[in-house]
Amino acid sequence: MTEFRYHKTGLFYAQISEEAKALGVNELKELGAQEIQLDYRGVLFHADMVTLFKIVYRSRLFSRFLAPLHRFDAETEDMLYQRVKTMKWEEIIKPGQTFAIFANVGNSKINHSRFAAQKMKDSICDRLREKRGERPDIDTKNPDVWLNLFINKNKATVSLDLSGGSHHKRGYRQESVEAPLMESLAAAFIRVAEWDGETPLYDPMCGSGTILAEALMSAARIPSGYLKKRFGFENMPDFDQTIWDEVKTLADSKIRTLKEGLISGSDMDAESVRASKINLSHLPGGDKIEIKQSRFQDLDDLEPCTVITNPPYGMRLMQDEDMESFTGEIGDFLKQKCSGSSAWVFFGERKLILKVGLRPSRKFPLSNGGLDGRLCKFEMYKGNKWT
């Protein structure tokens, strides 16, 4: 078996947004990662096979996990093609398997990511055709093998994607609404709020149910990869099926049933309520989460709980919606109907925080779709705290 780069260094790579790195580092530590190092694109960490499988199967915050295969100079497209062709792809891409490449380039003579991916694809196909007499197929939507190419300052790193595509895709989102919240971002909301499943949680603008689903997975200890049919690490040349079976069995055995009514939500849109119920039904216990159709303005007073919500601002609102007025209504809802609760509201546009009519006790930076957002905490005290 060929000794690839991750064999030599023992290091794997986890991609995560800059502002969520501290959360990601803590999660990696909890899952057993060692020698964690910050990188400007994410986090490097050391893990044996047991720990690696556990991290990929259970982590909620990261967008990708990669096993570096090779690193080399790539000042020209010909250098890229030739160096990729020397790699033993026959040990990774099995006969009949499809593959795809996602590439990023920066500060390099090769300055077009799609062109770089095309050269790498041609090189892999040419090698496998010479070795096997057949050219593998490309599947850009659901390939058997996902590969990553990153070129920076004329240095190329080729990696195997260990999740098998974007790690944030859990598999429960079968129905969606406009501008849905990314699963890993919703998981970050739960993490920042330090909600542990001991007190009720409510989302009054639940959309397609992503926050509710991530809360359920966190509290019920459902692994993030529970619904996935396959993982990219199964294509590692040293993949051990016995170890993976043991890791998965142990993680799944810790799934627990939550008490009735712990997690609930609502939305004014009937289609969103329908989508939420369908999506949650794919998770253990998800069919027991109550979701009703209602404007948050029309809800009865909530029992003291943790409110976590992503208001439908920007793309998710009609263009003629008065955003400042709408944000003020959110503040009124929190003051009038959430007495005794802790509320976490995500603002994709920071200027709207000033329009809510409440002073946040904490603001945590998180990006969403390129927006520099803030997750704000509001402590809704009982009595005359806000009078």
N, C-alpha and C positions, 0 to 999 in steps of 0.2 A: 504494500500500500504506500502511495506517495505521501511524503510528509509535507502538508500544506502549512501556510503561515500560522494558523491558529494552533497547530501542533507544536510549533517551535516556541511561540510566545505564551501560549496558554490563555490569550486574551480574546475576548469577544466584544462586540460593539453594540450599544443600545442607543437608538435615536430618540430624542425627546426635545421639546422646545426649551429655549434658554431659561425662561422664568420658572419652568417646572423641574429643573435639574435637581434641586435640593429634595423635592418630593421623591423623584426617581431614585436618587442615591439611597434614601432611607428605605424605599421599597426593596431595592436590590440587597441591602444589608439584611433585611428581615428574611429574604429568601435564600440567604447563604452565600451571596457573592463575596469575593475577596479582592484585594488590591484594586479597589475602585479608583478610577482616574477620570477627571473631567476633561472633555475634549470639546472643541468649539462647535462641533456638530452634535455632540451627545455625551455618552459616558462609555469608557472602556472598563471591563471588569474581567476577573479571573474566575473560572468555574470548572469543576469536574463535570462529567456527563450527567450524574444524578442531579446536581445543582442546576446545570444548564437546562435540562428538560423541565425541571420544576419552575424555573424562572420564566421560560417561554410559555408554559402552560398556565401559570397563575398570575403573572404580572398584568396590571391594569392600566398603567400610566404611559407606557412607551408606544411609539408608532412603528418601530422596526427593531429586529434583532438580526445581527449579521455575524457570520463566521468568516474572517478574512482568509482568503485563499492564497493570494499572491500580491506583491507590491513591486513596482518597477518603474523605470523612467519611460515616459511616453511623450516625447517632444513632437512627434509627427504621427500621422495616422498609420504610416507603414510600421513604425516602431510598435504602436499599439497592436496592430494586426499580428505581427511576428511574435511578440511576447505572449499574447493570449494563445496563439497556436501551439506554443510549447507546453502549455498546461495539459494535464491528463484528464480531459473532460470525460473520457470514457469511464472514469471511476465515480463520476457524479451524475451524469445524465445517462440513464439506462436505456437500452434499446426500446423504441416505441414511445418514450417519454417526450413531451413537449417542453419548451422552455421560453422564457421571456427575460428581457433585461430592462431595468430602470437605471438611468444614468444621470449624473450631475457633474458638471465641469465648472471650473472657476480659476481665474488667474493663470491660464495656461494657453499655449499656442493652439491646442485643440480647444475651440471655444464654442462648440455646438453639441449639446448633449445628445440630441437625436442622431446626429452623424456619428458620434463616438459609439453609441449603442449599435448602430448599423455595422460599423467596422468590427466590433467585437462579435456580433452575431455571425457575420460572414466567416470570421476566423474559426469560431467554434464549429460551425457547420462544415467547413472545409476539413478540419481535423477529423471530425467524426466520420465524414464520408470516406476519407482516406483509410481510417482505421477499421471501419465496419462495412464500407461499401454502400452506406445509405445516409441520406441527409435528414436530420431531425426536423420536425415541424415546429413552427412558432405559434404560440397561443398567447396573445397579449392580455386576455381577460381572465383565464383560469388555467394557467400552465401547471405542469407537474413540478417544474423547477423554476424558482425565481432567482435571478442573479442581479447583483448590484455592481455598477462601475462608478467609481468616484475619482475624478482627476482634479488635482489641485497643485498649482506651481509645477506643472509638468510631471508630477508623480501620480501614477495610477494605482488604485487599490481595487482589486476584484474580490468580491465576497459572495458567499451563499446566504440567501435570505432564510433565516431559521423558522420564521413564522409561517412562511408560505403566502406572501402578500402582506398587505397592511395589517399590522398587529391589532389596530383598534377595531377591526371588523370582527365582532363576536359571533355573528351568525343569527342573532335573534331578530334583527331588523329586517323583516320581510315586507313591511309597509312603511311608508315614509310620508313626510309633509315637506313643505318648502323650507329650504335652509335648515335641515336637521342638525342637531348638536352632535359633534363627534363623540364617540363612546369614551375615548380616553380623556377628553376634556370633562365630561360628566363625572368620570371616576375621580378626576382631580378635585372637582367640587366636593365630593363626598370626603375625600382625604383631607382637604383644607378645613372643612367644617368639623372634622374629627367626630363624625357621626358613627357610633359603634353599634347601632341596632338596639340599644337599650331604651330609647325613647321614640315616640312616633315621629314619622317624617311625612311631610305633605308638600306636593308641588301643585300650585294653583294654576299654572300655565304649562301643562305637561307635554304639549306637542305630541310627538310620536312615542313618548314614554321613555326616553333615554335615561333621564335622571332616575326615574323610578326603577328601571331595569338595573342600572349600575348600583343603586342602593340595595336592591334585592341580592345581587350577586355578591356584594361586599358583606352584608349582614348574614347571609345564608352560607357564606364561604363557597360559593360556586366558582370554580376556576374560570378565568377569562376565556380559555380555550375549550370550554366544556362542550360546545356545539360544533366545534371544528372536526371535519372528517379526516384531515391529514395535516401534517406540519412539514415545514421545510427541512427541519433537522433530520427527518427520515431519509434525506438524500445525502447526508454526511457519509463519507466512505467508512467511517468507524462507528456508524450508528449501531446501537445495541438494542434490539427489540425487547429483550428481557428486562433491561433497566427501565426502558420507557413504560412497559406494562406495569411495573412495580410503582413507578412514580405516579402514573395516572390513577391506579387503583387506590393508592394511599390518599391522594388529593380528593378523589371523588367520595371516599369513605367519610370525609369530614363535613360534607354538605349537611346542613341542618334545616329543620322546619321552623319557620318564624311564627310568632303568635299572630292571631287574627287581628287585622286592623293596624298593624305596625306601620305599613307603608300604604299611602293612598294619594290620590291626586284628582285633578279635574282640568277641563279645558272648555272654552266656549264653542269650539268647532266640533261638530259631530264626527267629521272625518278623522280628526286627530284622536278623538276618544276611541273610535273604531280601530285605528292603527295601533294605538297604545295597547289595547286589549289583545290584539292579534300578536303583536311583538312579545308582550310579556308571557303569553300562553306557551311560548317555546321554552321557557325557563322553569325549572322545578319550583313550584309554589307560586308562579306568576299568575295563574288563573284565580288566585285568591286575593289579589290586590284590587281594591275597589277604585274604579275610575268613573266619574260622573261628568255629564255635560252641564257646564255652568260658567257664566262669566265670574271672574274672581270677585268683582264688585257685588255680586248677588249671593255669595256664599254666606252661610251662617258663621257666627263666631267660632274660631277654631279652638280646640282644647290646646293647652300649652304643648308645643311640639317644636321640632326643627323644620323650618320652611326653607327649601332650596328650590330656586326657580331660575329659568332663563327666559326673561320676557321676550315676546315676539316683536322686537324692534327691527328697524332696518328692512332687510329683504323679506322678512316674514309678515310685515304689515302692509296694508294698502298704502299707496304713495301719498294719499291725501290725509293720512292719519296725523293728528296733531301729537307729535311724540312727546313734547314737553308736558302737555296736558295729561297724556296717557301715563307718563312717569309719575306725575303728581297723584294720579288715582292709585298707583301702586303704593305710594307712601301712605295715602289715606287708608287703604286696605290694611296695611301693616299696623297702623296706629289704632284703628277701630276694631279690627277683628282678630288680631294675633297677639293679644295681651298675654304676657308670660312666656312668649316664644322667642327663640333665636332665629332670625331670618337671614338667609344668604341669597343675595340677588346679583346676578351677573349682568354687567353693563358693557356691551360691546363698544359703546361710544361713551367715553369717560365724562363728557360734558353733561350727560344726563344725570349723573350722580347729584349734581347741584339742584336738580329739579324735583327730587324725590321728597324733599321737605323733612328729611331726617339726617342726623349726623352719623355716618358709619363709624363703628368702633374699630373696624379693621378693613383694610383694602389690600387684596392680594392680586398681583398682576398675572393675567393669563391671556394668551392670544387666541383668537378664534377667526379663522378664515382671513388672516392678514390684519384683523383689527386688534389694536392694543387695548384689550379690555381689562376690567377689574371685577373681581368677585368681592362684594361688599357685605360686611356683617352688620346687622342692626339688632340691638338688644331691645326687645319690646317688653319693658318692665310693666308690671301691674301697678295700679294706683295712678298717681298724678305725675309720674316721671316726665311725660311729654306735654303736660299741660302748660 
